[in-house]
C-alpha cells in the first residue's frame, strides 16, 4: 500500500480536516489545525506532503520521525499541528486496513467508558449556574468554564468576587458531587492567580487549568504551595520535549496534551506514559471537531492514567456547525450519563460525512480569536 494523494478542507466553525488516500482505496482522516491559524497549518501540511506521497502508510513512526527531524527547525504549534493531523490519518488508514480500532494497535483497551465534560459560559462567563443546571439535566456530571475575562497584573477585588460568585452558584445549584473545572486560560497573572486559587479552594474544583501562561513555568511551582486544588496545563505544549519539564519538575497534577497539536495519537501515548511514571494524570484537550475527539478517545481507551475527556458539543465557539454535524452516524460517541462509551469500529471509530464536509469547505471560515485590552488600553491575554 502507498499514499497517493491528499485533500484539505477548511470547515466551519474553525476547523481544518485532512484526508489522505492510498492506492488500495483506503483513506484516513485527521484534523491538523491551530485555532485561528488554519491557513498557516494548511500551508505546512502542503509543504510536508512530498515526504508522504509514495510512502507506506503503515510506517507511522518512521514517517513522523521524518516529518519532525527531517527539517532543521522543528516543533512549535504550526509544524506540530501539521504532523498531528497527518499522523491521525495514518492511524485511521492502518486501523481500517487491519479492521481494528486504533486502540487495539496500541496495546488494547483498559476501560469501557470515560467521563466527559462540556463547556458552559463563554469568554466572559455570565449566568453559569443556569448553564450548568441545563447540562446536568442533559445528563452531564462535569463542566468547565472560564474563570474570568481579561485581568491586569494586579486587578480589582470586584473581578475576584465575581469569579467566586459564579463558581459558588454552580456548586449550590448542582451539588457537591458535580464536577467543576475552572480555566484561567493563561489570562491571569501570578499575583491574581494566587488570590483566585485561594478564594476558589472551598468549592472543591476538579482542577484549575492554565493558572498562568506556561511560559512562566517557574510560577506553577510557587502556586502549588498555595492550593490543594489539582493544577492542569499542557494545551500549548508540543511533542514529548514540550512536556518533559512539566512532568519531571512536578508542576502539574494533570497534563492536557491536544492530539491535534502535540504530535498525534502515538506521540501523546508516549507523553502519557512519561506522565504515568510521575503519577500525573492525563485529560486530553479537545475543543475542536469530531476527528480530534475520535483520536482523543482512541488514546483514552488504551491509557490507564487518562481521567476525563474534553469535548466541544455546544461550546461557544461552535457557530455555523457543531461537533456531530460532519459524521455519518452522530450517535457513534454514545454519550450516556456523563460518559462516552468505547466502540469497536475500525480506525478512529467514525465515518466522516464527506458530502457535508465538501459542502462546508466550499464556504470555509476565517475564524480568529478576539484581541482583548485592559482598561488602560494594553493588550491582554485572551
C-alpha positions in Angstrom: 0.0 0.0 0.0 1.2 3.5 -0.8 0.0 7.0 -0.1 -1.2 8.6 -3.4 -2.8 11.9 -2.6 -4.4 14.1 0.0 -7.1 16.8 0.3 -7.6 19.6 2.9 -11.0 21.0 3.9 -11.4 24.2 5.9 -14.8 23.9 7.5 -16.9 25.9 10.0 -16.8 26.8 12.8 -12.9 26.9 12.9 -11.6 23.5 11.8 -9.3 22.0 9.2 -9.8 18.4 8.0 -7.2 16.3 6.1 -8.0 13.3 4.0 -5.1 11.0 2.9 -5.8 8.5 0.1 -3.9 5.3 -0.8 -3.7 3.1 -3.9 -5.7 0.4 -2.1 -8.7 2.8 -1.9 -8.4 3.2 1.9 -8.5 6.7 3.1 -7.7 8.2 6.5 -8.9 11.4 8.2 -7.2 13.8 10.5 -7.6 17.3 12.0 -4.4 19.4 11.5 -5.3 22.9 12.8 -4.3 25.6 15.2 -7.3 27.6 16.2 -7.2 30.9 14.3 -4.2 29.8 12.1 -5.9 27.2 9.8 -4.4 28.7 6.6 -0.9 28.6 8.1 -1.2 24.9 9.1 -2.7 24.1 5.7 0.4 25.5 4.1 2.6 23.5 6.5 0.8 20.2 5.5 1.3 21.0 1.9 5.0 21.7 2.5 5.3 18.3 4.2 3.4 16.4 1.6 6.5 15.4 -0.5 7.6 13.3 2.4 4.3 11.4 2.3 3.5 10.6 -1.4 4.6 7.2 -2.3 5.2 6.1 1.4 3.8 3.0 3.0 1.2 4.5 5.4 1.8 1.6 7.9 5.3 3.1 8.7 3.8 5.7 11.0 6.7 6.0 13.4 9.3 6.5 10.6 7.1 9.0 8.7 6.6 11.1 11.9 10.3 10.9 12.7 11.0 12.1 9.1 8.5 15.0 9.3 9.8 16.1 12.7 13.5 15.5 12.4 13.8 16.0 8.6 13.9 19.7 8.8 16.5 21.7 10.7 13.7 23.7 12.5 11.1 21.7 14.4 8.3 21.8 16.9 6.0 24.7 17.7 2.3 25.0 17.2 2.3 25.1 13.4 4.6 22.2 12.5 3.5 20.0 15.3 -0.2 20.5 14.4 0.5 19.7 10.8 2.3 16.5 11.9 -0.6 15.7 14.3 -3.2 15.7 11.6 -1.1 13.6 9.2 -0.4 11.1 12.0 -4.1 10.7 12.8 -4.8 10.0 9.1 -2.1 7.2 9.1 -3.5 5.5 12.2 -7.0 5.7 10.6 -5.7 4.0 7.5 -3.9 1.3 9.4 -6.8 0.5 11.6 -9.2 0.4 8.6 -6.8 -1.8 6.6 -6.5 -4.3 9.5 -10.1 -3.9 10.5 -9.4 -3.0 14.1 -9.7 0.2 16.2 -6.5 2.2 16.8 -6.5 1.4 20.5 -6.1 -2.3 19.7 -2.9 -1.4 17.9 -1.6 0.5 20.9 -2.0 -2.3 23.5 -5.7 -2.8 23.7 -8.4 -1.2 25.9 -8.1 -0.6 29.6 -11.6 0.9 30.1 -15.1 0.6 28.7 -16.1 4.3 29.1 -14.6 7.6 30.1 -16.1 10.7 31.7 -16.6 13.7 29.6 -17.1 17.3 30.5 -18.7 20.1 28.5 -18.2 23.9 28.4 -20.5 26.4 29.9 -20.4 30.2 29.6 -18.3 32.0 27.1 -15.1 34.0 27.1 -16.7 36.4 29.6 -18.9 34.0 31.6 -22.2 35.2 33.0 -25.1 33.0 34.1 -23.1 29.9 34.7 -25.4 28.4 37.3 -28.3 28.2 34.8 -26.0 26.8 32.1 -24.6 24.2 34.5 -28.0 23.1 35.6 -29.1 22.7 32.0 -26.1 20.4 31.4 -26.8 18.4 34.5 -30.4 17.9 33.2 -28.9 16.7 29.9 -27.0 14.0 31.8 -23.6 15.6 32.2 -21.9 15.4 35.6 -19.0 17.8 35.0 -18.5 21.1 33.3 -15.7 23.6 32.6 -15.8 27.3 32.5 -13.5 30.3 32.0 -12.8 31.8 35.4 -12.6 35.5 34.4 -12.5 37.8 31.5 -9.3 39.8 31.0 -7.2 40.7 34.1 -4.4 43.1 34.6 -1.3 42.1 36.6 -2.9 43.5 39.7 -6.7 43.9 39.4 -9.8 44.6 41.4 -11.4 42.5 44.1 -14.7 43.0 42.2 -13.4 40.7 39.5 -12.3 38.1 42.1 -15.6 38.3 43.9 -17.5 37.9 40.6 -15.5 34.7 39.7 -16.1 33.3 43.1 -19.8 34.0 43.0 -20.1 32.2 39.6 -18.5 29.1 40.9 -20.4 29.2 44.2 -23.7 29.5 42.3 -22.9 26.3 40.3 -21.9 24.4 43.4 -25.2 25.4 45.1 -27.3 24.6 42.1 -25.7 21.3 41.1 -24.5 19.8 44.4 -21.2 18.8 46.0 -20.6 15.8 43.7 -20.9 17.8 40.4 -17.6 18.3 38.7 -16.5 21.9 38.2 -13.3 22.8 36.4 -12.2 26.4 36.1 -9.9 27.6 33.2 -7.8 30.6 33.9 -6.8 30.4 30.2 -3.4 31.9 30.8 -5.1 35.2 31.1 -4.4 35.5 34.8 -1.0 36.8 36.1 0.8 35.2 39.0 -0.4 37.5 41.8 -4.0 37.4 40.8 -3.8 33.6 40.2 -2.6 33.2 43.8 -5.6 35.2 45.1 -8.2 33.4 42.9 -6.9 29.9 43.7 -7.1 30.6 47.4 -10.6 32.0 47.1 -11.9 29.2 44.9 -10.5 26.3 47.0 -13.6 25.9 49.3 -15.6 24.9 46.2 -13.7 21.6 45.7 -12.9 22.1 42.0 -11.9 19.2 39.8 -8.9 21.3 38.6 -7.8 24.8 37.7 -6.5 24.9 34.2 -3.6 27.1 32.9 -3.5 29.3 36.1 -0.7 31.3 34.4 0.9 31.1 31.0 3.1 28.0 30.6 5.9 30.3 29.6 6.0 31.2 33.3 6.7 27.7 34.2 8.5 28.7 37.4 5.3 30.3 38.7 3.5 26.9 38.7 5.7 25.5 41.5 5.0 28.6 43.6 1.3 28.4 43.0 1.1 24.8 44.1 2.2 25.9 47.6 -1.0 28.0 47.8 -3.6 25.4 47.0 -4.6 21.8 47.2 -6.8 22.1 44.1 -5.3 20.0 41.2 -3.5 22.1 38.6 -3.8 21.2 34.9 -1.9 22.5 31.9 -0.4 21.4 28.6 -2.7 22.5 25.7 0.1 24.9 24.5 2.9 22.3 24.6 4.1 20.3 21.7 5.7 16.9 21.3 7.4 14.9 24.2 10.0 17.6 24.7 7.4 20.2 25.4 6.1 18.1 28.3 9.4 17.0 29.8 9.8 19.9 32.2 6.2 20.0 33.2 6.3 16.3 34.2 9.7 16.0 35.7 9.5 19.2 37.6 6.2 18.2 39.2 4.4 21.5 38.4 1.1 20.0 37.4 -1.3 17.2 38.6 -3.0 16.8 35.2 -1.4 17.3 31.7 -3.7 18.3 28.8 -1.9 17.5 25.5 -4.0 18.2 22.5 -3.9 15.4 19.9 -4.2 18.0 17.1 -1.2 20.0 18.4 1.1 17.7 20.4 2.1 15.3 17.7 -0.8 13.0 17.2 -2.1 9.8 18.9 1.1 7.8 19.4 3.1 10.8 20.4 0.6 11.7 23.1 0.6 8.0 24.2 4.3 8.4 24.8 3.7 11.6 26.7 1.0 9.9 28.8 3.4 7.0 29.6 6.0 9.5 30.8 3.4 11.2 33.0 2.4 7.9 34.5 5.9 7.4 35.7 5.5 10.6 37.8 1.9 9.8 39.0 0.5 12.5 36.8 -3.0 12.2 35.2 -3.9 12.9 31.6 -7.0 14.8 30.4 -6.7 15.4 26.7 -7.5 19.0 25.5 -10.1 18.9 22.7 -12.2 22.0 21.9 -12.1 21.1 18.2 -14.0 18.8 15.8 -15.2 15.2 15.6 -11.9 13.8 14.2 -10.0 15.4 17.0 -12.4 13.8 19.6 -12.2 10.4 17.9 -8.4 10.5 18.0 -8.5 11.6 21.7 -10.9 8.7 22.6 -8.6 6.2 20.9 -5.9 7.4 23.3 -8.3 7.3 26.3 -9.3 3.7 25.7 -5.7 2.4 26.0 -4.2 4.8 28.6 -4.6 4.0 32.3 -3.9 7.5 33.6 -6.4 9.2 31.3 -9.1 10.6 33.7 -11.6 12.7 31.8 -12.1 13.9 28.2 -12.9 17.4 27.0 -15.4 17.6 24.1 -16.9 20.5 22.2 -20.6 19.8 21.8 -22.3 23.1 22.3 -19.1 25.1 23.0 -19.5 28.8 22.5 -17.0 28.7 19.6 -19.3 26.5 17.5 -21.1 28.9 15.3 -22.4 27.5 11.9 -21.6 23.9 12.7 -21.2 21.7 15.8 -19.3 18.6 16.8 -21.5 15.9 15.4 -22.5 17.6 12.1 -19.8 16.1 10.0 -20.4 12.5 10.9 -22.4 9.8 9.0 -23.6 8.5 12.4 -23.8 11.2 15.0 -24.7 8.7 17.7 -21.3 7.0 17.4 -19.8 8.7 20.5 -22.7 7.4 22.7 -22.9 10.0 25.4 -24.7 8.4 28.4 -24.8 9.7 32.0 -21.8 11.9 31.6 -19.7 9.3 29.9 -18.7 8.3 26.4 -18.6 4.6 25.7 -15.9 2.7 23.7 -16.9 1.3 20.3 -15.1 -1.3 18.3 -15.3 0.3 14.8 -12.0 0.2 12.8 -9.5 3.1 12.6 -10.6 6.2 14.5 -14.1 4.7 15.0 -16.0 7.3 13.0 -17.2 7.7 9.4 -16.9 11.2 8.1 -19.8 12.6 6.1 -17.7 13.6 3.1 -20.5 15.3 1.2 -21.2 17.5 4.2 -17.5 18.3 4.5 -17.2 19.3 0.9 -20.3 21.5 1.1 -18.9 23.3 4.2 -15.4 23.6 2.7 -16.9 25.5 -0.3 -17.8 28.2 2.2 -14.8 27.9 4.5 -14.2 30.1 7.5 -11.9 32.9 8.7 -12.1 32.4 12.5 -9.8 34.5 14.7 -9.8 34.8 18.4 -10.7 38.3 19.8 -8.0 40.8 20.8 -8.6 42.0 24.3 -7.2 45.0 26.1 -7.2 46.1 29.7 -9.0 49.3 30.8 -5.9 51.4 30.1 -5.5 50.0 26.5 -2.7 47.5 27.0 -3.1 44.2 25.0 -4.4 41.5 27.4 -4.3 37.7 27.2 -7.4 36.2 25.7 
